Structures are given as C-alpha cells and as structure tokens.
Amino acid sequence: MKQAIVGYHKDAEDHWVAELTCGHNQHVRHKPPWVVRHWVTTEMGRAAMWGYKLDCKLCESREGKEPVALSDTGVRR
C-alpha cells in the first residue's frame, strides 16, 4: 500500500528513516549496489522527496484489520 513521506529521522545506527502518512516508518538507505537512493544523502534531496509514495509493507500486512490508532499527540502509531 502506497503511503507518502511526511518526515524523516535517523535511527540508533545513524540510518535515515522516512516517516509515512500512515504513521509507520521505513528505512531509506543508500547502499549501492543493492539500494541506490542518492537523494537520501542530502537535506535538499530528502526535502525533494516529501510527498513521494513508498510501499508500506506494514499497511499491506494490516489491510482489512483495525486502523492504526492516533496517539495523544496526534501522531499515528
């Protein structure tokens, strides 16, 4: 299920993680030759990808199940 990128953060291992509209997160590593994502290496590149839709595997696995609840901060969890 496609979900748009709405933000980024780094994980404990200093890898970039995209925050998706559904509330799930997805790593967006640049690790050639397996994954080529030059855009993730710069702030301008990441900003240019805001709104880009990635396949959310967690949403696909939850399809047809109860919706993801919003936390008290309004952020989906």
N, CA, C and O atoms as a MOPAC input file, in Angstrom:
PM7 MOZYME 1SCF
protein

 N      0.85600 1    -1.17200 1     0.00000 1
 C      0.00000 1     0.00000 1     0.00000 1
 C      0.90100 1     1.23500 1     0.00000 1
 O      1.78400 1     1.36600 1     0.84800 1
 N      0.67600 1     2.12600 1    -0.94400 1
 C      1.50000 1     3.32900 1    -1.08000 1
 C      1.13300 1     4.36000 1    -0.01600 1
 O     -0.04200 1     4.65100 1     0.20800 1
 N      2.16500 1     4.90900 1     0.63900 1
 C      1.98800 1     5.95500 1     1.65000 1
 C      3.02500 1     7.04600 1     1.39900 1
 O      4.17000 1     6.74900 1     1.05700 1
 N      2.63100 1     8.29600 1     1.56700 1
 C      3.51000 1     9.43100 1     1.29100 1
 C      4.49600 1     9.67700 1     2.43300 1
 O      4.18700 1     9.44500 1     3.60200 1
 N      5.68600 1    10.15200 1     2.07000 1
 C      6.69500 1    10.55400 1     3.05600 1
 C      6.28900 1    11.91200 1     3.61600 1
 O      6.01700 1    12.84700 1     2.86200 1
 N      6.25000 1    12.01500 1     4.95400 1
 C      5.89000 1    13.27500 1     5.61100 1
 C      6.97400 1    13.77400 1     6.55100 1
 O      6.82300 1    14.83300 1     7.16000 1
 N      8.05900 1    13.03300 1     6.67700 1
 C      9.15600 1    13.45000 1     7.54100 1
 C     10.26400 1    12.42000 1     7.54000 1
 O     10.16000 1    11.36000 1     6.92200 1
 N     11.33500 1    12.76000 1     8.25400 1
 C     12.49900 1    11.87500 1     8.35000 1
 C     13.07500 1    11.96600 1     9.75600 1
 O     12.89700 1    12.96000 1    10.46000 1
 N     13.76200 1    10.91600 1    10.14000 1
 C     14.59300 1    10.93700 1    11.33700 1
 C     15.68300 1     9.88400 1    11.15400 1
 O     15.62400 1     9.07000 1    10.23300 1
 N     16.67300 1     9.91000 1    12.03700 1
 C     17.72900 1     8.90100 1    11.98800 1
 C     17.50600 1     7.90100 1    13.10900 1
 O     17.04600 1     8.26000 1    14.19300 1
 N     17.83600 1     6.63800 1    12.84200 1
 C     17.69200 1     5.60400 1    13.86300 1
 C     18.95000 1     5.55800 1    14.73000 1
 O     19.85900 1     6.36900 1    14.55300 1
 N     19.00200 1     4.62100 1    15.65100 1
 C     20.12300 1     4.48700 1    16.57900 1
 C     21.43800 1     4.18500 1    15.86800 1
 O     22.51200 1     4.44900 1    16.40900 1
 N     21.35800 1     3.63200 1    14.65700 1
 C     22.56000 1     3.30500 1    13.89200 1
 C     22.90300 1     4.38400 1    12.87200 1
 O     23.73500 1     4.16700 1    11.99100 1
 N     22.25900 1     5.55900 1    12.99100 1
 C     22.51500 1     6.71800 1    12.13100 1
 C     22.04300 1     6.51400 1    10.69200 1
 O     22.59100 1     7.12000 1     9.77000 1
 N     21.03100 1     5.66600 1    10.49300 1
 C     20.44200 1     5.46200 1     9.16600 1
 C     19.17800 1     6.31000 1     9.04000 1
 O     18.44800 1     6.48400 1    10.01500 1
 N     18.91700 1     6.83900 1     7.84000 1
 C     17.72600 1     7.64400 1     7.61300 1
 C     16.48600 1     6.76200 1     7.55000 1
 O     16.49700 1     5.67600 1     6.97100 1
 N     15.42000 1     7.25900 1     8.16300 1
 C     14.13100 1     6.58000 1     8.21200 1
 C     13.06500 1     7.57200 1     7.74800 1
 O     12.98800 1     8.68900 1     8.25800 1
 N     12.25100 1     7.16500 1     6.78700 1
 C     11.14100 1     8.00300 1     6.32400 1
 C      9.93400 1     7.77300 1     7.22300 1
 O      9.61900 1     6.64200 1     7.59500 1
 N      9.26800 1     8.87000 1     7.56200 1
 C      8.02700 1     8.80700 1     8.32200 1
 C      6.89500 1     8.91700 1     7.30300 1
 O      6.87900 1     9.84000 1     6.49000 1
 N      5.95900 1     7.98700 1     7.34500 1
 C      4.89900 1     7.90200 1     6.34000 1
 C      3.56400 1     8.40100 1     6.87500 1
 O      3.35200 1     8.43600 1     8.08700 1
 N      2.66300 1     8.78700 1     5.97300 1
 C      1.35800 1     9.32300 1     6.37400 1
 C      0.56400 1     8.35200 1     7.23800 1
 O     -0.26200 1     8.77900 1     8.04400 1
 N      0.79700 1     7.07500 1     7.08600 1
 C      0.07200 1     6.06700 1     7.85500 1
 C      0.57100 1     5.96200 1     9.29300 1
 O     -0.06000 1     5.30900 1    10.12300 1
 N      1.71400 1     6.60900 1     9.59300 1
 C      2.28300 1     6.52700 1    10.93000 1
 C      3.39600 1     5.51100 1    11.05400 1
 O      4.07300 1     5.45400 1    12.08100 1
 N      3.59500 1     4.70700 1    10.02000 1
 C      4.69300 1     3.74300 1    10.02600 1
 C      5.97900 1     4.41800 1     9.55400 1
 O      5.95000 1     5.50800 1     8.98200 1
 N      7.08500 1     3.76500 1     9.79900 1
 C      8.39500 1     4.24600 1     9.37700 1
 C      9.01900 1     3.23900 1     8.42500 1
 O      8.73000 1     2.04400 1     8.48700 1
 N      9.88700 1     3.74200 1     7.53400 1
 C     10.57800 1     2.85500 1     6.60800 1
 C     11.98800 1     3.38300 1     6.36700 1
 O     12.17600 1     4.56000 1     6.05800 1
 N     12.98400 1     2.49700 1     6.51200 1
 C     14.36400 1     2.88900 1     6.22200 1
 C     14.49100 1     3.27900 1     4.75300 1
 O     13.90300 1     2.64400 1     3.87800 1
 N     15.25900 1     4.32300 1     4.49800 1
 C     15.52100 1     4.77800 1     3.12800 1
 C     17.03700 1     4.90600 1     2.95600 1
 O     17.57700 1     6.00000 1     2.78700 1
 N     17.69200 1     3.76600 1     3.00500 1
 C     19.15500 1     3.72100 1     2.92300 1
 C     19.64500 1     3.87300 1     1.48900 1
 O     18.95700 1     3.53400 1     0.52600 1
 N     20.86100 1     4.39500 1     1.39100 1
 C     21.58200 1     4.42200 1     0.11900 1
 C     22.74600 1     3.45600 1     0.29300 1
 O     23.75800 1     3.80900 1     0.89900 1
 N     22.61300 1     2.24300 1    -0.23100 1
 C     23.63000 1     1.20200 1    -0.08600 1
 C     23.85700 1     0.51500 1    -1.41800 1
 O     23.42200 1    -0.61700 1    -1.62700 1
 N     24.54900 1     1.21500 1    -2.32600 1
 C     24.82100 1     0.57800 1    -3.62600 1
 C     25.61900 1    -0.70300 1    -3.45000 1
 O     26.39400 1    -0.78600 1    -2.49700 1
 N     25.48100 1    -1.69100 1    -4.29500 1
 C     24.65200 1    -1.70700 1    -5.49100 1
 C     23.23600 1    -2.19900 1    -5.22700 1
 O     22.42600 1    -2.23000 1    -6.15300 1
 N     22.91100 1    -2.58400 1    -3.99900 1
 C     21.59000 1    -3.16000 1    -3.70200 1
 C     20.49600 1    -2.10600 1    -3.70400 1
 O     19.43700 1    -2.31900 1    -4.29400 1
 N     20.73200 1    -0.98400 1    -3.06000 1
 C     19.74300 1     0.08800 1    -2.99500 1
 C     20.43000 1     1.39000 1    -3.38100 1
 O     21.40200 1     1.79700 1    -2.74500 1
 N     19.93000 1     2.03700 1    -4.41400 1
 C     20.52000 1     3.30200 1    -4.85400 1
 C     19.51600 1     4.41700 1    -4.58800 1
 O     18.51200 1     4.55200 1    -5.28800 1
 N     19.80300 1     5.19800 1    -3.58000 1
 C     18.95500 1     6.34400 1    -3.21100 1
 C     19.86000 1     7.52800 1    -2.90200 1
 O     20.01800 1     7.91400 1    -1.74400 1
 N     20.44400 1     8.09500 1    -3.93100 1
 C     21.34100 1     9.23800 1    -3.73700 1
 C     20.63700 1    10.38000 1    -3.01200 1
 O     21.26000 1    11.12300 1    -2.25300 1
 N     19.33700 1    10.51400 1    -3.25000 1
 C     18.59100 1    11.62900 1    -2.68300 1
 C     18.59600 1    11.65000 1    -1.15800 1
 O     18.43700 1    12.71400 1    -0.56000 1
 N     18.77400 1    10.50400 1    -0.52400 1
 C     18.71700 1    10.45500 1     0.93600 1
 C     19.98800 1    11.00700 1     1.58600 1
 O     20.01000 1    11.25100 1     2.79300 1
 N     21.02400 1    11.20000 1     0.80900 1
 C     22.31300 1    11.62700 1     1.36800 1
 C     22.40800 1    13.12500 1     1.60600 1
 O     23.34600 1    13.58200 1     2.25900 1
 N     21.44700 1    13.91100 1     1.08800 1
 C     21.49200 1    15.36300 1     1.30800 1
 C     20.15400 1    15.86600 1     1.83400 1
 O     19.11200 1    15.25600 1     1.59700 1
 N     20.19500 1    16.97400 1     2.54200 1
 C     18.97400 1    17.57300 1     3.06700 1
 C     18.05200 1    18.00400 1     1.92100 1
 O     16.83600 1    17.83000 1     1.99600 1
 N     18.64100 1    18.56800 1     0.86300 1
 C     17.85600 1    19.00400 1    -0.28100 1
 C     17.20100 1    17.80700 1    -0.97900 1
 O     16.05200 1    17.88800 1    -1.41200 1
 N     17.93200 1    16.71100 1    -1.08400 1
 C     17.38500 1    15.51100 1    -1.70900 1
 C     16.22400 1    14.94100 1    -0.92500 1
 O     15.20700 1    14.55400 1    -1.50000 1
 N     16.37700 1    14.89000 1     0.40200 1
 C     15.28500 1    14.37900 1     1.24000 1
 C     14.06300 1    15.28800 1     1.14300 1
 O     12.93600 1    14.80300 1     1.04400 1
 N     14.27900 1    16.59800 1     1.17000 1
 C     13.16400 1    17.54600 1     1.08700 1
 C     12.41800 1    17.39800 1    -0.24000 1
 O     11.19400 1    17.52400 1    -0.28300 1
 N     13.14300 1    17.13600 1    -1.30300 1
 C     12.52500 1    16.97400 1    -2.62000 1
 C     11.62700 1    15.74500 1    -2.68700 1
 O     10.75400 1    15.66800 1    -3.55100 1
 N     11.82700 1    14.78600 1    -1.79200 1
 C     11.05100 1    13.54600 1    -1.81600 1
 C      9.84300 1    13.57500 1    -0.87500 1
 O      9.10600 1    12.59300 1    -0.78900 1
 N      9.63300 1    14.71000 1    -0.16000 1
 C      8.43300 1    14.82500 1     0.67700 1
 C      7.21900 1    14.61400 1    -0.21800 1
 O      7.13600 1    15.20800 1    -1.29300 1
 N      6.29900 1    13.79700 1     0.19800 1
 C      5.09700 1    13.51000 1    -0.57000 1
 C      5.24600 1    12.31600 1    -1.49800 1
 O      4.25100 1    11.78300 1    -1.99000 1
 N      6.48800 1    11.88900 1    -1.74200 1
 C      6.71600 1    10.70900 1    -2.58500 1
 C      6.13600 1     9.49300 1    -1.88100 1
 O      6.27600 1     9.35900 1    -0.66500 1
 N      5.49900 1     8.62100 1    -2.61300 1
 C      4.83700 1     7.46600 1    -2.00700 1
 C      5.71300 1     6.22100 1    -2.07900 1
 O      6.19500 1     5.82900 1    -3.14200 1
 N      5.90000 1     5.61700 1    -0.91400 1
 C      6.63000 1     4.35400 1    -0.78400 1
 C      5.63800 1     3.24500 1    -0.47500 1
 O      4.56600 1     3.50700 1     0.07100 1
 N      5.98200 1     2.01200 1    -0.81800 1
 C      5.16100 1     0.86600 1    -0.43500 1
 C      5.35800 1     0.60000 1     1.04500 1
 O      6.47700 1     0.34100 1     1.48800 1
 N      4.27700 1     0.66100 1     1.81400 1
 C      4.33900 1     0.36700 1     3.24500 1
 C      3.94000 1    -1.09500 1     3.44800 1
 O      2.77300 1    -1.46300 1     3.30900 1
 N      4.92200 1    -1.90600 1     3.77500 1
 C      4.66600 1    -3.34000 1     3.96500 1
 C      3.80200 1    -3.59100 1     5.19900 1
 O      3.01900 1    -4.54000 1     5.22500 1
 N      3.94200 1    -2.73900 1     6.23100 1
 C      3.12200 1    -2.92100 1     7.42900 1
 C      1.64400 1    -2.66400 1     7.13200 1
 O      0.77600 1    -3.38500 1     7.62400 1
 N      1.36100 1    -1.64000 1     6.33100 1
 C     -0.03500 1    -1.38600 1     5.95400 1
 C     -0.58500 1    -2.53700 1     5.12800 1
 O     -1.73200 1    -2.94500 1     5.31500 1
 N      0.21900 1    -3.06100 1     4.22300 1
 C     -0.22900 1    -4.18500 1     3.40200 1
 C     -0.55300 1    -5.38500 1     4.27300 1
 O     -1.52800 1    -6.09100 1     4.01600 1
 N      0.25500 1    -5.62600 1     5.30500 1
 C      0.02200 1    -6.78200 1     6.17100 1
 C     -1.16800 1    -6.55800 1     7.09900 1
 O     -1.75200 1    -7.52200 1     7.59400 1
 N     -1.53600 1    -5.29300 1     7.34300 1
 C     -2.65300 1    -4.96500 1     8.23800 1
 C     -3.94900 1    -4.71000 1     7.47100 1
 O     -4.99200 1    -4.50000 1     8.09100 1
 N     -3.90700 1    -4.72500 1     6.15500 1
 C     -5.08300 1    -4.39300 1     5.35400 1
 C     -6.27800 1    -5.23500 1     5.78800 1
 O     -6.19400 1    -6.45800 1     5.89900 1
 N     -7.37800 1    -4.55600 1     6.02800 1
 C     -8.58900 1    -5.25200 1     6.45800 1
 C     -8.67400 1    -5.38900 1     7.96800 1
 O     -9.68100 1    -5.86900 1     8.49000 1
 N     -7.61800 1    -4.97000 1     8.68700 1
 C     -7.63300 1    -5.02700 1    10.14900 1
 C     -7.98900 1    -3.64800 1    10.68900 1
 O     -8.18200 1    -2.70900 1     9.91700 1
 N     -8.07600 1    -3.52300 1    12.00500 1
 C     -8.45700 1    -2.25200 1    12.60300 1
 C     -7.44400 1    -1.16100 1    12.24100 1
 O     -6.26200 1    -1.45700 1    12.06800 1
 N     -7.89000 1     0.09600 1    12.12500 1
 C     -6.99600 1     1.18200 1    11.74400 1
 C     -5.95300 1     1.46000 1    12.82100 1
 O     -6.13100 1     1.11100 1    13.98800 1
 N     -4.87500 1     2.08700 1    12.40800 1
 C     -3.81000 1     2.47200 1    13.33000 1
 C     -4.34000 1     3.59100 1    14.21100 1
 O     -4.91100 1     4.55600 1    13.70400 1
 N     -4.16000 1     3.47800 1    15.52900 1
 C     -4.66800 1     4.47300 1    16.46800 1
 C     -3.78300 1     5.70500 1    16.49300 1
 O     -2.57100 1     5.61300 1    16.29700 1
 N     -4.39800 1     6.87100 1    16.73800 1
 C     -3.63900 1     8.10400 1    16.91300 1
 C     -3.21700 1     8.21300 1    18.36800 1
 O     -3.97800 1     7.88000 1    19.27700 1
 N     -1.99000 1     8.68600 1    18.57700 1
 C     -1.53200 1     8.90200 1    19.94600 1
 C     -2.12700 1    10.20500 1    20.46600 1
 O     -2.80000 1    10.91400 1    19.71800 1
 N     -1.89100 1    10.53500 1    21.74100 1
 C     -2.41400 1    11.76500 1    22.30400 1
 C     -1.75600 1    12.99900 1    21.70200 1
 O     -2.25200 1    14.10600 1    21.91100 1
 N     -0.66400 1    12.85400 1    20.96700 1
 C     -0.00800 1    13.98500 1    20.31600 1
 C     -0.53500 1    14.17800 1    18.89800 1
 O     -0.13400 1    15.12100 1    18.21500 1
 N     -1.42200 1    13.30500 1    18.44900 1
 C     -1.95500 1    13.40700 1    17.10900 1
 C     -1.11800 1    12.66800 1    16.07400 1
 O     -1.44500 1    12.67500 1    14.88700 1
 N     -0.04700 1    12.03500 1    16.51600 1
 C      0.80300 1    11.27900 1    15.61400 1
 C      0.31900 1     9.83300 1    15.57200 1
 O      0.07100 1     9.21400 1    16.60600 1
 N      0.19300 1     9.32000 1    14.37600 1
 C     -0.24700 1     7.92300 1    14.26400 1
 C      0.84500 1     6.98800 1    14.71400 1
 O      2.02000 1     7.22400 1    14.43400 1
 N      0.47900 1     5.93600 1    15.40300 1
 C      1.43400 1     4.94900 1    15.90900 1
 C      1.11400 1     3.59100 1    15.33800 1
 O      1.80200 1     2.61700 1    15.64000 1

